Amino acid sequence: MQDATIYISMTYGTAIHKCCCGCGREVVTPFSPTDWKLIYDGKTVSLHPSIGNWNFECRSHYWIVNSTVQWAQKWTRKEIESGQAKDAAKKKAYYDNQGRSADPPSWFK
């Protein structure tokens, strides 16, 4: 894999890239209603939400917006644990309701 390149597979519903901090670790971002969303505008790609590499030594945190890396603030261990708990709760709620929510996600409004 090359640096500064996002590899996208619609067949497998995922994107992979090397961590943007330069540590060389592979970052996998699966697409799903409860994971990442891929936005392609015909020229650039964006991934939502941010990418937090909490299990890497670098603990890098960034957004990929319009094919550009936008760095986000580092999170504390407490913030990471809180974010992971919120993600788990959202996944549980989604799958408990079998994904039938009619409301768009808050970031879409």
N, C-alpha and C positions, 0 to 999 in steps of 0.2 A: 504494500500500500504506500502511496505517496503522501507526503505532508500536504496540507491545504487542499485536500480533495475529499469530497463526500461521495461515497459509492452507494447508489440507491438501487434497491431491488424491489420492484413492484410485485414480482412473483412471490417473494418471501416477505413482503410487507415490512421492510426494514431498511435502515441506512447505517453505514459503518464509516468511521473516519478515525484518523489518528488524533489523540488528545491534542487540543490546540495549544497547550502549554509547552509542547515540545518534548514531553517525557517519552513519547513513542508508543504509549499504550493504545490498544484498539478500543474504541467507544462504539457500542452497539445501541441504536435507538429504534426499537420496534414501533411500528405504526399500529395504533388501535384506538378505540374510543377512550381507553383509560391510560394510554401511554403517550407517545409523541404523535404530532400531526405534521405532515409534510405539506408545505405550501410552495407551489411552483407557479410563477407568474409568466412563464414563457421565456424568461431569461435568467432569473435567479431563483434560488431555493431558500426557504426558511424552515426551521424546525421549532415547534412549540410543544412543551414549555422549555425552559432553560435546561442546560445540561450540567448536572452537578456530579462530578466524578468523586463521590464521597468515599468510595472504596479504594481509590488510588492514593498513593503516597502524596501526590501533588494536590489533591482535593480541589482541582480547578473547577471553576463555575463560570459558565458563559452562555450566551445566546448565539444562535446562528440566524441572522436576519439579512435577507437579500444577499446571500452568499458572502456575508461579512461577519467576522467574529466580534461580538460586543461583550466585553468582560463584565461580569457581575461581581458583587462583593463576596468575599469569602464568608462562609457560614461557620458559626460555632458548632460544637458537637450538639448542643441543645437545639439549635435551629435545624440541624440536619435530622435529628431524631423526631422533632415536631413535624417537619416536612414529610418524612417517611411515613409517619403515623397518619397524616392527612391524606397522602396518596393511597395508603392501604384502605382507609375508610371510604374514599371516593370509589375505588375499585369494587369494594364490597357492595356499596350502595348501587353501583351500576349493574353488577351481575345479579344482585338480589332482585332488581327490577327488570332484568333481562334486556337492559339497554333501551327501554321504551320511553325515556324522557323526551318530552317535546321541547323543552327549553334549550336554547343554544348555550354553549359554555360561556362563562362570565367574560373571558378574554375576547369573545367574538362580538360582544355588544358595543 
